[in-house]
Amino acid sequence: MTLEAVKFDAVLFDAGDTLIRLRGNGESLLHRAGAALGCGPLDPAEVAHVWQCVLDRSGTAEELAKGRDLSNARHREVWIELYTTAGCEDLAPGLSSRLYELTVDAASWEAFPDTSPVLRALHERGLRVGIVSDTGFDLRPALSRLGLLRYVDAVVMSYEYGICKPATKVFLTACEKLQVDPERTLMVGDNPLTDSGAINAGMCVFLLPRPALTGPRGLDHVLSLV
């Protein structure tokens, strides 16, 4: 069965790096965190090194196994520990905590240019729209601030259910909330290790490549599938 052969009633989206992302890059966040602490300008080379350490560690199996997206408390604990291990405290005392506060602040997130138009188009076509996210903090304030929640019928976040993708229960829970058949639901994401779990729930899955530094995300392709 091809995607073109399916009549979809709903579309589920991953959130981070699919619909929204942190404004700027990690290095700019570190500089902002340092400025908020009043510790003076941070050395750009040291900041770049620390952020690269964060990137190198954050996606490892060891880090993911710590269950950072299963609760608010665990999310904060694991990420601050990661920032500390990567060298944030060597740049400035308290920087790890301040950096974490910035990353969970609704004002630190932005939508891709094509996010709102695509969600609006799906809504206008009468499709149900859901968001399924592995996250240890509430993304709804950011989604609301960006004007996206008006087009979303259900949000399933891992920390509220104590289970993460690729578990089929996550996707089935979203379908239950939307009152749609999984076989008539399209899952859109960017991580083949987690978002592809929707296949085992009976859904079709559309995976996006890594986002470009600027410009649209490529979400308009979704409209051609529904």
C-alpha angles and dihedrals in degrees: 000000000000128000089248090059094057124090104212124208096179144020125211120201134197110228115213113067090356103066103358140016140182113280113253120351133300093265092056089050090054091051090049091050091050092049090051089055091051092231097136129247115334120225107261094216092051091046091051091050094049094048091049088054089052091051093046093052104035098073099042122118089242093058095042090051090062091079096235093161096051099082142004093247095047092047092054094044096049096045095046089049089050093049090049093049090049090058107262093134089053088060094048135340110256094018094120093058094043091050090052091051089054095050093054094044111109090222091062093066131083134187122236111254093252097044100089096041092051095046090048091050092051090049092050091050089058098249120143113241127207137175121217113188138172099220139139095210136049112274094184095091089056092045090049093047089052092051094244103116092073088072097043123090100185139014122198115188121184097228091059092055102032093234134095138206135298086048108109091223090072093058094040090052090056091050091050091052090049092042092229136131113256090224089060094047128093120210117208121193146128105234117081091193095058112016093049088067085086088075090070088053089059098258133130113242130210114194123199124212122241111300120255117243090251139011134041124338097230094252092139087081087071090064091058090056097052 
